[in-house]
Amino acid sequence: MGTKPRCCFALLVALIVVVNVLAGFLTKNLIVASGWVLLPWVLTAVLMVGCFAIIGRVPPVVDWRGVLIDQRNRISLSRLQLAVWSLLVISSITTEGVLNAVWGRAAPLALDVPKELWILLGLSMASFVAAPMVLVPKADVNALFTKPLNQHAWRDIFYGDDTGNADQVDFSKVQQFFFTIVLVVVYATALGAIMASTIPSSGILTFPPLDPNFIGLMAVSQTAYIAYKAMPQNRIDAR
């Protein structure tokens, strides 16, 4: 990473701190709930995306989507899932923790993070680790589809990993993608509702609960995704 990217990265991190601290002082004495509390969270998420983009442009990839690109020069669904969940959780903890601290709460990081959210993060991390592991045996028989450097595209998220199905949609990936998007959007909305309804002068920001039934659904979907990825697809789909 060159000097300019390093400076830009440091600037974005500093802006994240400044935005949240400033928002805390500006809202500290409000005696009614205010939607303005949402602003620092949204800005934090946007600035974090900028940080991810700078990291992604480190050679040899040199692409703002670099954090999503795997060893086969393809945009990876498991990397996308981990990035999205990390963005949601880290930005939320940052904003809620800093605002609680500036508002003078005794335990600013007592955010009541539900254990189901940690399980979801664990599932995303497990998928991120397991996805390349199940592809290792296929690499030994040259069954994997690898793209030339900088030929990655968003369509990689939905297409097969083997030479036999690289031009076919992998429905397990489609399912995983939409499950992830739906859950992230719903949970982000619930987080936003808590932030918008908290009274800065007397309340404390926390995390909303998460339905454990959806965790089971995600676990089954993740298992099916990894299992299908592990099956050889170098000629025809398994029947």
Order of alpha helices (4+ residues) and beta strands (2+ residues): alpha-alpha-alpha-alpha-alpha-alpha
